[in-house]
Amino acid sequence: MASSVPDLEQFGHEEAWQMGSALAARCRADHLPVTISIWLGEQRVFHAALPGTSADNDAWVEKKARVVRRFNRSSLEVYERYVTKMPDFFLVFGLSQAEYAPGEGAVPIRVRGALVGVLAVSGLEQGGDHGLAVSAFPT
């Protein structure tokens, strides 16, 4: 099952900037070709597209984030819980494959149990996006 992220005591614009900046700096230092986006509600409050990424990565973070907002769980958890067991997942939930991407790389940001935002990452090989997103949270 997908690893989860901790519940936070607070998360606003400042925390989004700090989290996104720290993650982007770490990825830059490691030469990781990733796009990182953070939303508060529907507003994107942080975005970084590092060398080696493209507009396709921007589209992937959008699609992954929609999954988190729709299901209130990580995009990987949605994939593991539904997609692997339900070949007609998109039809059953009435979702467009052009708009939603269950898989790995987007995680919910929760404050005291409430979904307040999404952190999404795109660009790494299989398994890397989710781990990178989860690693951005304090332990």
N, CA, C and O of each residue as an XYZ file, in Angstrom:
556
protein
N       0.849     -1.191      0.000
C       0.000      0.000      0.000
C       0.884      1.240      0.000
O       1.992      1.221      0.536
N       0.405      2.284     -0.583
C       1.151      3.540     -0.692
C       1.459      4.101      0.694
O       0.614      4.087      1.589
N       2.676      4.590      0.850
C       3.021      5.212      2.124
C       2.304      6.550      2.229
O       2.095      7.243      1.233
N       1.932      6.897      3.458
C       1.148      8.111      3.649
C       2.012      9.260      4.143
O       3.180      9.087      4.490
N       1.410     10.420      4.162
C       2.099     11.615      4.640
C       1.485     12.023      5.976
O       0.324     11.714      6.247
N       2.252     12.708      6.803
C       1.731     13.080      8.125
C       0.697     14.196      8.049
O       0.673     14.997      7.115
N      -0.141     14.216      9.053
C      -1.077     15.314      9.250
C      -0.274     16.504      9.757
O       0.615     16.332     10.592
N      -0.564     17.689      9.278
C       0.166     18.881      9.688
C      -0.687     19.726     10.630
O      -1.914     19.632     10.632
N      -0.025     20.539     11.416
C      -0.728     21.454     12.319
C      -1.191     22.701     11.584
O      -2.218     23.286     11.928
N      -0.430     23.108     10.566
C      -0.817     24.255      9.747
C      -0.137     24.129      8.396
O       0.909     23.493      8.270
N      -0.736     24.734      7.398
C      -0.132     24.749      6.068
C      -0.783     25.874      5.280
O      -1.978     25.849      4.987
N       0.035     26.856      4.948
C      -0.438     27.999      4.175
C       0.573     28.346      3.109
O       1.418     27.522      2.760
N       0.497     29.547      2.590
C       1.400     29.990      1.529
C       2.868     29.900      1.935
O       3.705     29.449      1.153
N       3.177     30.327      3.153
C       4.573     30.295      3.611
C       5.097     28.868      3.693
O       6.208     28.589      3.243
N       4.307     27.964      4.263
C       4.722     26.565      4.371
C       4.847     25.920      2.990
O       5.736     25.099      2.764
N       3.966     26.288      2.078
C       4.049     25.764      0.709
C       5.343     26.220      0.054
O       6.023     25.434     -0.606
N       5.683     27.496      0.237
C       6.925     28.024     -0.334
C       8.140     27.314      0.258
O       9.057     26.927     -0.466
N       8.139     27.150      1.565
C       9.268     26.491      2.222
C       9.406     25.036      1.767
O      10.504     24.588      1.438
N       8.295     24.303      1.747
C       8.326     22.908      1.336
C       8.766     22.782     -0.124
O       9.647     21.986     -0.447
N       8.154     23.565     -0.989
C       8.481     23.502     -2.411
C       9.913     23.912     -2.699
O      10.603     23.268     -3.489
N      10.356     24.976     -2.064
C      11.724     25.461     -2.278
C      12.756     24.445     -1.802
O      13.750     24.201     -2.486
N      12.524     23.854     -0.634
C      13.452     22.854     -0.103
C      13.501     21.629     -1.010
O      14.576     21.094     -1.282
N      12.340     21.188     -1.475
C      12.294     20.026     -2.369
C      12.967     20.342     -3.699
O      13.720     19.521     -4.223
N      12.704     21.520     -4.248
C      13.326     21.910     -5.520
C      14.844     22.017     -5.371
O      15.576     21.588     -6.262
N      15.325     22.578     -4.270
C      16.774     22.696     -4.046
C      17.420     21.318     -3.957
O      18.496     21.089     -4.510
N      16.758     20.412     -3.263
C      17.285     19.053     -3.144
C      17.332     18.362     -4.508
O      18.307     17.685     -4.834
N      16.283     18.537     -5.292
C      16.214     17.920     -6.625
C      17.244     18.542     -7.568
O      17.848     17.846     -8.385
N      17.439     19.849     -7.450
C      18.466     20.526     -8.256
C      19.842     19.978     -7.939
O      20.623     19.683     -8.842
N      20.139     19.841     -6.654
C      21.442     19.337     -6.224
C      21.686     17.920     -6.725
O      22.817     17.545     -7.036
N      20.610     17.135     -6.800
C      20.721     15.748     -7.269
C      20.493     15.608     -8.773
O      20.469     14.496     -9.300
N      20.326     16.741     -9.460
C      20.104     16.764    -10.917
C      18.903     15.914    -11.331
O      18.963     15.180    -12.317
N      17.815     16.019    -10.568
C      16.604     15.262    -10.885
C      15.719     16.072    -11.822
O      15.400     17.223    -11.526
N      15.321     15.493    -12.941
C      14.473     16.197    -13.903
C      13.002     16.104    -13.493
O      12.261     15.270    -14.016
N      12.586     16.945    -12.573
C      11.215     16.868    -12.068
C      10.506     18.212    -12.136
O      11.116     19.281    -12.140
N       9.201     18.098    -12.189
C       8.316     19.248    -12.013
C       7.634     19.050    -10.670
O       7.178     17.952    -10.350
N       7.566     20.115     -9.890
C       6.973     20.081     -8.554
C       5.889     21.150     -8.505
O       6.136     22.305     -8.850
N       4.689     20.767     -8.077
C       3.608     21.742     -7.905
C       2.924     21.518     -6.570
O       2.738     20.386     -6.124
N       2.555     22.629     -5.943
C       1.808     22.576     -4.687
C       0.584     23.481     -4.829
O       0.678     24.616     -5.296
N      -0.563     22.949     -4.416
C      -1.810     23.706     -4.428
C      -2.317     23.871     -3.013
O      -2.147     22.989     -2.171
N      -2.935     25.000     -2.758
C      -3.782     25.222     -1.583
C      -5.183     25.336     -2.149
O      -5.481     26.282     -2.879
N      -6.034     24.402     -1.828
C      -7.340     24.351     -2.485
C      -7.122     24.225     -3.978
O      -6.407     23.329     -4.428
N      -7.721     25.098     -4.740
C      -7.577     25.075     -6.194
C      -6.473     26.000     -6.702
O      -6.191     26.029     -7.900
N      -5.848     26.756     -5.799
C      -4.807     27.697     -6.226
C      -3.435     27.046     -6.200
O      -3.013     26.503     -5.179
N      -2.736     27.104     -7.337
C      -1.348     26.638     -7.356
C      -0.509     27.732     -6.718
O      -0.464     28.861     -7.206
N       0.161     27.384     -5.613
C       0.941     28.366     -4.868
C       2.446     28.152     -4.999
O       3.238     28.983     -4.554
N       2.837     27.028     -5.615
C       4.260     26.780     -5.872
C       4.374     25.921     -7.124
O       3.613     24.974     -7.321
N       5.348     26.276     -7.969
C       5.614     25.467     -9.161
C       7.080     25.619     -9.534
O       7.603     26.731     -9.614
N       7.731     24.489     -9.758
C       9.118     24.498    -10.225
C       9.263     23.429    -11.291
O       8.916     22.268    -11.077
N       9.781     23.835    -12.440
C      10.068     22.898    -13.537
C      11.571     22.900    -13.728
O      12.140     23.860    -14.249
N      12.209     21.828    -13.306
C      13.665     21.751    -13.332
C      14.164     21.293    -14.701
O      13.399     20.741    -15.492
N      15.445     21.522    -14.979
C      16.009     21.108    -16.264
C      15.726     19.634    -16.557
O      15.846     18.773    -15.686
N      15.350     19.375    -17.801
C      15.034     18.014    -18.220
C      13.550     17.726    -18.236
O      13.132     16.640    -18.640
N      12.729     18.702    -17.792
C      11.278     18.511    -17.814
C      10.695     19.215    -19.029
O      11.386     19.935    -19.749
N       9.397     18.984    -19.237
C       8.702     19.607    -20.369
C       7.281     19.954    -19.956
O       6.874     19.709    -18.820
N       6.549     20.514    -20.870
C       5.137     20.831    -20.618
C       4.340     19.561    -20.313
O       3.301     19.627    -19.656
N       4.815     18.413    -20.780
C       4.140     17.154    -20.446
C       4.155     16.922    -18.939
O       3.165     16.454    -18.377
N       5.255     17.241    -18.286
C       5.320     17.082    -16.829
C       4.344     18.013    -16.129
O       3.744     17.648    -15.117
N       4.185     19.226    -16.671
C       3.182     20.150    -16.115
C       1.789     19.531    -16.197
O       1.011     19.616    -15.247
N       1.480     18.911    -17.325
C       0.175     18.270    -17.504
C       0.008     17.094    -16.542
O      -1.073     16.898    -15.985
N       1.066     16.314    -16.345
C       0.983     15.165    -15.441
C       0.711     15.600    -14.003
O      -0.105     14.971    -13.329
N       1.364     16.650    -13.511
C       1.098     17.059    -12.127
C      -0.351     17.519    -11.978
O      -0.975     17.280    -10.944
N      -0.881     18.170    -12.997
C      -2.294     18.589    -12.964
C      -3.224     17.380    -12.860
O      -4.136     17.354    -12.033
N      -2.980     16.379    -13.712
C      -3.834     15.180    -13.743
C      -3.754     14.397    -12.445
O      -4.765     13.899    -11.951
N      -2.551     14.288    -11.892
C      -2.368     13.570    -10.631
C      -3.051     14.315     -9.485
O      -3.683     13.695     -8.628
N      -2.926     15.637     -9.470
C      -3.542     16.438     -8.405
C      -5.067     16.316     -8.431
O      -5.707     16.284     -7.380
N      -5.644     16.248     -9.629
C      -7.103     16.082     -9.725
C      -7.555     14.789     -9.053
O      -8.617     14.745     -8.432
N      -6.751     13.741     -9.178
C      -7.079     12.458     -8.550
C      -7.116     12.619     -7.030
O      -8.041     12.134     -6.377
N      -6.121     13.292     -6.470
C      -6.075     13.493     -5.021
C      -7.290     14.278     -4.557
O      -7.930     13.908     -3.573
N      -7.615     15.364     -5.259
C      -8.768     16.180     -4.857
C     -10.068     15.398     -4.979
O     -10.963     15.560     -4.150
N     -10.187     14.563     -5.986
C     -11.420     13.800     -6.201
C     -11.607     12.700     -5.160
O     -12.714     12.498     -4.663
N     -10.517     11.981     -4.826
C     -10.625     10.807     -3.966
C     -10.112     11.028     -2.540
O     -10.255     10.147     -1.692
N      -9.520     12.185     -2.268
C      -9.011     12.517     -0.936
C      -7.987     11.490     -0.447
O      -7.963     11.126      0.728
N      -7.153     11.038     -1.363
C      -6.065     10.119     -1.039
C      -5.004     10.244     -2.113
O      -5.262     10.834     -3.162
N      -3.815      9.703     -1.880
C      -2.736      9.851     -2.858
C      -3.114      9.206     -4.189
O      -3.912      8.270     -4.241
N      -2.531      9.719     -5.243
C      -2.803      9.155     -6.569
C      -2.342      7.706     -6.646
O      -2.953      6.906     -7.355
N      -1.277      7.351     -5.932
C      -0.806      5.968     -5.899
C      -1.788      5.079     -5.151
O      -2.056      3.953     -5.571
N      -2.321      5.578     -4.051
C      -3.306      4.794     -3.299
C      -4.557      4.552     -4.141
O      -5.126      3.461     -4.099
N      -4.988      5.546     -4.899
C      -6.139      5.368     -5.793
C      -5.822      4.287     -6.813
O      -6.657      3.426     -7.088
N      -4.629      4.326     -7.370
C      -4.231      3.312     -8.342
C      -4.260      1.916     -7.715
O      -4.834      0.986     -8.282
N      -3.638      1.778     -6.545
C      -3.567      0.472     -5.889
C      -4.931     -0.026     -5.436
O      -5.230     -1.215     -5.551
N      -5.753      0.874     -4.925
C      -7.045      0.493     -4.357
C      -8.101      0.219     -5.426
O      -8.914     -0.693     -5.276
N      -8.093      1.006     -6.504
C      -9.165      0.902     -7.500
C      -8.696      0.404     -8.868
O      -9.227     -0.579     -9.385
N      -7.724      1.066     -9.443
C      -7.359      0.804    -10.834
C      -6.870     -0.622    -11.031
O      -7.241     -1.271    -12.009
N      -6.041     -1.123    -10.115
C      -5.511     -2.481    -10.276
C      -6.592     -3.549    -10.165
O      -6.424     -4.658    -10.671
N      -7.696     -3.223     -9.508
C      -8.774     -4.194     -9.296
C      -9.977     -3.941    -10.203
O     -10.909     -4.744    -10.240
N      -9.955     -2.827    -10.931
C     -11.124     -2.404    -11.693
C     -10.686     -1.928    -13.076
O     -10.383     -0.747    -13.248
N     -10.646     -2.818    -14.061
C     -10.184     -2.431    -15.397
C     -10.996     -1.291    -16.026
O     -10.487     -0.557    -16.874
N     -12.246     -1.148    -15.613
C     -13.093     -0.087    -16.168
C     -13.193      1.097    -15.206
O     -14.227      1.762    -15.139
N     -12.123      1.355    -14.469
C     -12.063      2.420    -13.463
C     -12.596      3.755    -13.990
O     -13.452      4.369    -13.354
N     -12.102      4.211    -15.140
C     -12.494      5.523    -15.655
C     -13.985      5.569    -15.977
O     -14.644      6.578    -15.727
N     -14.508      4.500    -16.522
C     -15.931      4.425    -16.850
C     -16.776      4.405    -15.574
O     -17.765      5.130    -15.472
N     -16.390      3.585    -14.615
C     -17.146      3.457    -13.370
C     -17.262      4.793    -12.643
O     -18.329      5.132    -12.131
N     -16.166      5.556    -12.597
C     -16.175      6.830    -11.882
C     -16.503      8.024    -12.784
O     -16.540      9.164    -12.321
N     -16.738      7.760    -14.064
C     -17.082      8.835    -14.995
C     -15.970      9.842    -15.186
O     -16.220     11.043    -15.281
N     -14.737      9.354    -15.243
C     -13.581     10.231    -15.365
C     -12.957     10.148    -16.750
O     -13.001      9.108    -17.408
N     -12.385     11.244    -17.174
C     -11.681     11.310    -18.451
C     -10.209     10.974    -18.240
O      -9.565     11.511    -17.339
N      -9.681     10.082    -19.077
C      -8.255      9.763    -18.999
C      -7.402     10.972    -19.379
O      -6.229     11.047    -19.015
N      -7.985     11.905    -20.103
C      -7.256     13.116    -20.474
C      -7.132     14.083    -19.293
O      -6.278     14.969    -19.316
N      -7.966     13.927    -18.266
C      -7.998     14.849    -17.134
C      -7.483     14.257    -15.825
O      -7.087     15.000    -14.927
N      -7.485     12.936    -15.707
C      -7.112     12.276    -14.451
C      -6.033     11.234    -14.697
O      -6.076     10.512    -15.692
N      -5.057     11.155    -13.780
C      -3.976     10.176    -13.896
C      -3.724      9.503    -12.552
O      -2.856      9.932    -11.791
N      -4.490      8.441    -12.260
C      -4.163      7.692    -11.048
C      -2.847      6.971    -11.279
O      -2.635      6.402    -12.350
N      -2.003      6.985    -10.340
C      -0.681      6.399    -10.457
C       0.123      6.919     -9.295
O      -0.361      6.927     -8.163
N       1.317      7.345     -9.543
C       2.127      7.812     -8.424
C       2.553      9.250     -8.614
O       2.704      9.727     -9.739
N       2.743      9.934     -7.505
C       3.326     11.260     -7.603
C       2.556     12.407     -6.999
O       3.101     13.505     -6.891
N       1.308     12.206     -6.598
C       0.559     13.295     -5.963
C       0.049     12.824     -4.607
O      -0.499     11.730     -4.479
N       0.241     13.668     -3.602
C      -0.162     13.311     -2.243
C      -0.992     14.440     -1.636
O      -0.797     15.613     -1.953
N      -1.917     14.063     -0.760
C      -2.728     15.087     -0.100
C      -1.925     15.836      0.948
O      -1.030     15.276      1.581
N      -2.253     17.100      1.122
C      -1.728     17.897      2.229
C      -2.908     18.103      3.169
O      -3.912     18.710      2.797
N      -2.778     17.595      4.384
C      -3.871     17.666      5.347
C      -3.436     18.447      6.585
O      -2.312     18.311      7.070
N      -4.351     19.256      7.073
C      -4.168     19.946      8.342
C      -5.244     19.431      9.288
O      -6.440     19.622      9.071
N      -4.776     18.767     10.348
C      -5.680     18.188     11.350
C      -6.813     17.382     10.705
O      -7.973     17.480     11.105
N      -6.443     16.581      9.693
C      -7.390     15.680      9.051
C      -8.099     16.223      7.825
O      -8.653     15.450      7.043
N      -8.094     17.523      7.644
C      -8.811     18.123      6.512
C      -7.880     18.307      5.313
O      -6.757     18.788      5.457
N      -8.353     17.923      4.142
C      -7.584     18.116      2.913
C      -7.535     19.607      2.598
O      -8.571     20.233      2.373
N      -6.322     20.178      2.581
C      -6.175     21.605      2.291
C      -5.399     21.854      1.013
O      -5.396     22.970      0.493
N      -4.732     20.812      0.498
C      -3.939     21.007     -0.696
C      -3.375     19.717     -1.240
O      -3.688     18.623     -0.771
N      -2.527     19.879     -2.255
C      -1.911     18.739     -2.936
C      -0.472     19.096     -3.285
O      -0.182     20.219     -3.697
N       0.418     18.138     -3.118
C       1.791     18.224     -3.617
C       1.908     17.171     -4.709
O       1.612     15.999     -4.477
N       2.341     17.583     -5.903
C       2.486     16.639     -7.015
C       3.865     16.772     -7.650
O       4.410     17.869     -7.779
N       4.409     15.630     -8.042
C       5.729     15.547     -8.652
C       5.617     14.705     -9.918
O       4.876     13.723     -9.958
N       6.363     15.101    -10.956
C       6.404     14.318    -12.192
C       7.802     14.384    -12.785
O       8.439     15.438    -12.795
N       8.273     13.239    -13.283
C       9.531     13.232    -14.007
C      10.445     12.054    -13.748
O      11.347     11.790    -14.544
N      10.234     11.334    -12.646
C      11.128     10.234    -12.316
C      10.609      8.913    -12.859
O       9.454      8.797    -13.269
N      11.482      7.932    -12.851
C      11.106      6.585    -13.284
C      10.069      6.013    -12.325
O       9.813      6.575    -11.260
N       9.481      4.898    -12.714
C       8.457      4.203    -11.922
C       8.869      4.107    -10.460
O       9.962      3.637    -10.142
N       7.986      4.555     -9.576
C       8.241      4.476     -8.146
C       8.914      5.695     -7.555
O       8.866      5.888     -6.340
N       9.533      6.513     -8.363
C      10.289      7.645     -7.845
C       9.457      8.852     -7.481
O       9.747      9.516     -6.486
N       8.431      9.160     -8.256
C       7.635     10.360     -7.997
C       6.957     10.313     -6.627
O       6.985     11.295     -5.885
N       6.354      9.183     -6.295
C       5.650      9.086     -5.014
C       6.624      9.221     -3.849
O       6.378      9.984     -2.914
N       7.713      8.489     -3.904
C       8.701      8.560     -2.832
C       9.251      9.967     -2.640
O       9.455     10.415     -1.512
N       9.487     10.657     -3.745
C       9.991     12.022     -3.666
C       8.959     12.944     -3.033
O       9.304     13.773     -2.191
N       7.700     12.810     -3.427
C       6.635     13.649     -2.852
C       6.509     13.419     -1.348
O       6.423     14.373     -0.575
N       6.498     12.170     -0.942
C       6.358     11.845      0.485
C       7.553     12.376      1.278
O       7.403     12.808      2.421
N       8.734     12.343      0.668
C       9.943     12.781      1.369
C       9.952     14.281      1.670
O      10.766     14.738      2.473
N       9.074     15.042      1.048
C       9.019     16.487      1.268
C       8.405     16.841      2.623
O       8.575     17.961      3.105
N       7.696     15.901      3.234
C       6.994     16.164      4.489
C       7.899     15.907      5.681
O       8.767     15.035      5.634
N       7.695     16.671      6.755
C       8.480     16.431      7.970
C       8.128     15.069      8.561
O       6.995     14.602      8.449
N       9.101     14.454      9.180
C       8.848     13.133      9.785
C       8.556     13.222     11.248
O       8.323     12.201     11.895
